[in-house]
Amino acid sequence: MKTSRARTTPEVHPPRRPAPVRVFGHPQTVLILIGVFILLAVVPDLVWPSRKSYFATYTCDFKNFTILHPVPSGSFFAPGGGGQEPYSVIYMGLLRGVYAFVPHRLAAMRALSIACAVGVLWLLYLTARRLLSPPEAGLYLFLLATSPIYLESARAFGYQSLSHLAVILTVYLTVRSGERSGWAAAAAVSAFSTLALYVTARPAAAFPVLYYLLDWRNCWKRLLLYLAVFVFLVTAAGLAEGRSPAQPWKYFSSPEEQAGIWPVTAGRVDWSSLGRHLAGNLRRAAGYLLNIERQPFADRESSSRLFSPVYTPFLLLGLGGVWFRRRQGRNAILIMLFLFILLPLASREIQPRRILVSLYPLYLLIVLGLSLAYRLVIRRRPLFVGLALAALLAVGLRDVREFLFRVSRPRLNYSRPELKAVARFVEDNWKAVPHIRYYKEIDELIMGNPYFVPRPEEVSGVANIFAEERRDPRRTLEIFSARVGEDLIYLYTDPPRRIDPETVGWAEKTFGEMVRKGRIPGTENLYFLRADLSRVAPDLISRTGSR
């Protein structure tokens, strides 16, 4: 007699509900969010005539004109501070390549920055998927794509975006090396590239070392491979440039880097000043993390907030919840937090541009906090799921509005005809006057002017006569008349910005007919002061009794 076997049905487990909500786990969401980022990054350039960018001209090294500089040959290390793009063979090489397809000075730089930022977002998503989960990785992209400070910094002129790309690529390759040891060698190459980029990217070279050391038993082979490749590249590049391998710290710091990660004086670490820096920066760091007296992100303001105050409680919640995550994710987030938040506390002064890399671990903690709140409270109440999603979307839209109408909007929103008039005035006078000074408040009329030197190779000399005025213009006139003895033009607005109203009157009284002022043709409130100081005897100031 045949016996029938009882059919056993496999045990079915209900699918794990993604956190915080399923919509962020869809693959299409990632492409949509990256598309939103690109749209938001491009729209301000289409709306506002002048091209504003936070990192455009915060030094007098003419960031918007760096495309004029030749690509250095055999240069593997850059000074690394702000305005040092001409020393970066990686950045200049890529910029020249983009310019070949986008033959416009500002458009080429913007295109390169946005392309690098897109690469950063994609790598961040892949990294967050490995460290957390797909829904949390999608939420991570949402927070970044709607962040005013990230949007403006990621699209900025200069090599900030490329530096971030090298940092995140190093992190991603290190995390992925758990699958195949060969990725550790690729991480070493990526970490080596940070030495030719912005100085705040260089701590990323320590990320693989710390990451492997925390899991020494399983990662010692990858650690040795990483160190071997990295040390070989650094030593070979140093020897090619005539650097001494006995002083490897000089590969990471140089006297030109006054914005370095560590306090440096005359090329040496000044340990005596470390305590003073920590004391002042700890208060600033607390303000950034807790949003104490933080203002919307704008220009070089040190009080700019790094994220919306709404996210502050979730940041603190995520900081507590990170300890309960998987070891791989916990280690990676804490190492990034140490390298990009705690280590910069030793610098002379932390500012948004110096700690922008810290956005990545900070927003990861915010994601953890949101996810934890969802699991503990929201998920158990279906009505709250929709409300939470609506609230998250509302905060994101508010941040986008802040970016479009406050952060990206130029301070002096001149019309296109006026911008053309400014460009025409400068180009008509640059051959006759060897020096043109302008004030920080009007830099967008020069450096962000799309009509001024759109193709640098045609009138390359124009860019070399500018200097940003940061000091007393009266003192500058005295120095030029007493020592330099060359003509110059001041550009300023009425009402004046960064210029003493009495300076013009003093100049007319002191130099007489050698000084003339006037309004730039085609503009309403932009003026110039021209001083023909080449006709001035070197001792004029002492003879007139001016000080």
Secondary structure as the mmCIF struct_conf table of DSSP 4:
data_model
#
loop_
_struct_conf.conf_type_id
_struct_conf.id
_struct_conf.beg_label_comp_id
_struct_conf.beg_label_asym_id
_struct_conf.beg_label_seq_id
_struct_conf.end_label_comp_id
_struct_conf.end_label_asym_id
_struct_conf.end_label_seq_id
HELX_LH_PP_P HELX_LH_PP_P1 LYS A 2 ARG A 7
HELX_LH_PP_P HELX_LH_PP_P2 THR A 9 PRO A 18
BEND BEND1 ALA A 19 PRO A 20
HELX_RH_3T_P HELX_RH_3T_P1 ARG A 22 GLY A 25
BEND BEND2 HIS A 26 HIS A 26
HELX_RH_AL_P HELX_RH_AL_P1 PRO A 27 VAL A 47
BEND BEND3 TRP A 48 SER A 50
TURN_TY1_P TURN_TY1_P1 TYR A 54 PHE A 55
BEND BEND4 ALA A 56 ASP A 61
HELX_RH_3T_P HELX_RH_3T_P2 LYS A 63 LEU A 68
BEND BEND5 HIS A 69 HIS A 69
HELX_LH_PP_P HELX_LH_PP_P3 PRO A 70 PRO A 72
BEND BEND6 SER A 73 GLY A 74
BEND BEND7 GLY A 81 GLY A 81
TURN_TY1_P TURN_TY1_P2 GLY A 82 GLY A 83
HELX_RH_3T_P HELX_RH_3T_P3 GLU A 85 TYR A 87
HELX_RH_AL_P HELX_RH_AL_P2 VAL A 89 PHE A 101
BEND BEND8 VAL A 102 VAL A 102
BEND BEND9 HIS A 104 HIS A 104
HELX_RH_AL_P HELX_RH_AL_P3 ARG A 105 LEU A 131
BEND BEND10 LEU A 132 LEU A 132
HELX_RH_AL_P HELX_RH_AL_P4 PRO A 134 ALA A 145
TURN_TY1_P TURN_TY1_P3 THR A 146 THR A 146
HELX_RH_AL_P HELX_RH_AL_P5 PRO A 148 ALA A 154
TURN_TY1_P TURN_TY1_P4 ARG A 155 ARG A 155
BEND BEND11 PHE A 157 TYR A 159
HELX_RH_AL_P HELX_RH_AL_P6 GLN A 160 ARG A 176
TURN_TY1_P TURN_TY1_P5 SER A 177 GLU A 179
TURN_TY1_P TURN_TY1_P6 SER A 181 SER A 181
HELX_RH_AL_P HELX_RH_AL_P7 GLY A 182 SER A 193
HELX_RH_3T_P HELX_RH_3T_P4 THR A 194 ALA A 196
BEND BEND12 LEU A 197 LEU A 197
HELX_RH_3T_P HELX_RH_3T_P5 VAL A 199 ALA A 206
HELX_RH_AL_P HELX_RH_AL_P8 PHE A 207 LEU A 213
TURN_TY1_P TURN_TY1_P7 LEU A 214 ASP A 215
HELX_RH_AL_P HELX_RH_AL_P9 TRP A 216 ALA A 240
TURN_TY1_P TURN_TY1_P8 GLU A 241 GLY A 242
TURN_TY1_P TURN_TY1_P9 PRO A 245 ALA A 246
HELX_RH_3T_P HELX_RH_3T_P6 PRO A 248 TYR A 251
TURN_TY1_P TURN_TY1_P10 PHE A 252 PHE A 252
TURN_TY1_P TURN_TY1_P11 PRO A 255 GLU A 256
TURN_TY1_P TURN_TY1_P12 GLN A 258 ALA A 259
BEND BEND13 ILE A 261 TRP A 262
STRN STRN1 VAL A 264 THR A 265
TURN_TY1_P TURN_TY1_P13 ALA A 266 GLY A 267
STRN STRN2 ARG A 268 VAL A 269
HELX_RH_3T_P HELX_RH_3T_P7 TRP A 271 SER A 273
HELX_RH_AL_P HELX_RH_AL_P10 LEU A 274 LEU A 290
TURN_TY1_P TURN_TY1_P14 ASN A 291 GLU A 293
STRN STRN3 GLN A 295 GLN A 295
TURN_TY1_P TURN_TY1_P15 ASP A 299 ARG A 300
TURN_TY1_P TURN_TY1_P16 SER A 302 SER A 303
STRN STRN4 SER A 304 SER A 304
BEND BEND14 LEU A 306 PHE A 307
HELX_RH_3T_P HELX_RH_3T_P8 PRO A 309 TYR A 311
HELX_RH_AL_P HELX_RH_AL_P11 THR A 312 GLY A 321
HELX_RH_3T_P HELX_RH_3T_P9 VAL A 322 PHE A 324
BEND BEND15 ARG A 325 ARG A 325
HELX_RH_AL_P HELX_RH_AL_P12 ARG A 327 LEU A 337
HELX_RH_PI_P HELX_RH_PI_P1 PHE A 338 LEU A 342
HELX_RH_3T_P HELX_RH_3T_P10 LEU A 343 ALA A 346
BEND BEND16 SER A 347 ARG A 348
HELX_RH_3T_P HELX_RH_3T_P11 PRO A 352 ARG A 354
BEND BEND17 ILE A 355 ILE A 355
HELX_RH_3T_P HELX_RH_3T_P12 LEU A 356 SER A 358
HELX_RH_AL_P HELX_RH_AL_P13 LEU A 359 ALA A 373
HELX_RH_PI_P HELX_RH_PI_P2 TYR A 374 ILE A 378
TURN_TY1_P TURN_TY1_P17 ARG A 379 ARG A 380
HELX_RH_AL_P HELX_RH_AL_P14 PRO A 382 GLU A 402
HELX_RH_PI_P HELX_RH_PI_P3 PHE A 403 VAL A 407
BEND BEND18 SER A 408 ARG A 409
BEND BEND19 ARG A 411 LEU A 412
HELX_RH_AL_P HELX_RH_AL_P15 ARG A 416 ASN A 429
TURN_TY1_P TURN_TY1_P18 TRP A 430 ALA A 432
BEND BEND20 PRO A 434 PRO A 434
STRN STRN5 HIS A 435 TYR A 439
HELX_RH_3T_P HELX_RH_3T_P13 LYS A 440 LEU A 445
TURN_TY1_P TURN_TY1_P19 ILE A 446 GLY A 448
TURN_TY1_P TURN_TY1_P20 PRO A 450 TYR A 451
BEND BEND21 PHE A 452 ARG A 455
TURN_TY1_P TURN_TY1_P21 PRO A 456 GLU A 458
BEND BEND22 VAL A 459 VAL A 459
HELX_RH_3T_P HELX_RH_3T_P14 SER A 460 ILE A 465
STRN STRN6 PHE A 466 GLU A 469
BEND BEND23 ARG A 471 ARG A 471
HELX_RH_AL_P HELX_RH_AL_P16 PRO A 473 ILE A 479
HELX_RH_PI_P HELX_RH_PI_P4 PHE A 480 VAL A 484
STRN STRN7 LEU A 488 THR A 493
BEND BEND24 ASP A 494 PRO A 495
BEND BEND25 ARG A 497 ILE A 499
HELX_RH_AL_P HELX_RH_AL_P17 PRO A 501 PHE A 511
HELX_RH_3T_P HELX_RH_3T_P15 GLY A 512 MET A 514
STRN STRN8 VAL A 515 ARG A 519
HELX_LH_PP_P HELX_LH_PP_P4 ILE A 520 ILE A 520
TURN_TY1_P TURN_TY1_P22 PRO A 521 GLY A 522
BEND BEND26 GLU A 524 ASN A 525
STRN STRN9 LEU A 526 ALA A 531
HELX_RH_3T_P HELX_RH_3T_P16 LEU A 533 ARG A 535
BEND BEND27 VAL A 536 VAL A 536
TURN_TY1_P TURN_TY1_P23 PRO A 538 ASP A 539
HELX_RH_AL_P HELX_RH_AL_P18 LEU A 540 THR A 544
TURN_TY1_P TURN_TY1_P24 GLY A 545 GLY A 545
#
